[in-house]
Amino acid sequence: MNTTTTTTTNANATTSTTADGTVGTGTGTGTGTGTGTSTGTGTGTGAGTDTYWTSVDSPLGKLLLTAGPDGALTSLSVPGQKGGRSVREAWRQDPGPFRAAEEQLAAYFAGELEDFRLPLHTAGTPFREKVWAALGDIPYGATVSYGEIAARIGAPRAAVRAVGGAIGANPLLIVRPCHRVIGADGRLTGYAGGLDRKIHLLTHEGALRP
């Protein structure tokens, strides 16, 4: 990620703010006759300290969920997922923000829930956000092709590869059902969580026969 730093300096203090929200402050003193020197140190807190996480048991293995301070779900990963998240030292383990997600996931795997109603927050490019939003419109028990997703977001057929890349980078497996996207010929193409899990989910939803 590119980071832009803006620095404001006065006679006694320096404040630095980066594009990702990291803030550093410094203080300094000057001495001398006619000339002066100043030194200072600054500290900041990164966004990682604002990330909460928990793990949830499921038929797909132990799911890793993350959320921001507002409780909005920011990622859902499965074990061994390509590009999936892993717990970082600065994260806070707290099941509190995830009560609704745990309940809805349990109901989904029990066959009692088809549509998730959870606050979500992701930080993709505008193109990827369009693709991820389109995933949420695929009905339970249905499948669509990558070309259909491209058409739904107004992208040309030449953008199908880019659509596939965005779907592969979906940070919210299951909740944003990228497992419902298949090849134009009906083949079950790649899935970041593993093809066996894609088959499990589609069979669970009735889109595939056991």
ABEGO torsion letter per residue (X at the ends): XBBBBBBBBBAABBBBBBAAGBBBBBBBBBBEBGBBBBBBBBBBBBAAAABBBBBBBBAAEBBBBBBBAAGBBABBBBBGBBGBBBBBAABBBBAAAAAAAAAAAAAAAAGABABBBBBBBBBBBAAAAAAAAAAAABBBGBBBBAAAAAAAAGBBAAAAAAAAAAAAABABBGABBAAABBBAAGBBBBBAAEAAAAAAAAAAAGABBX
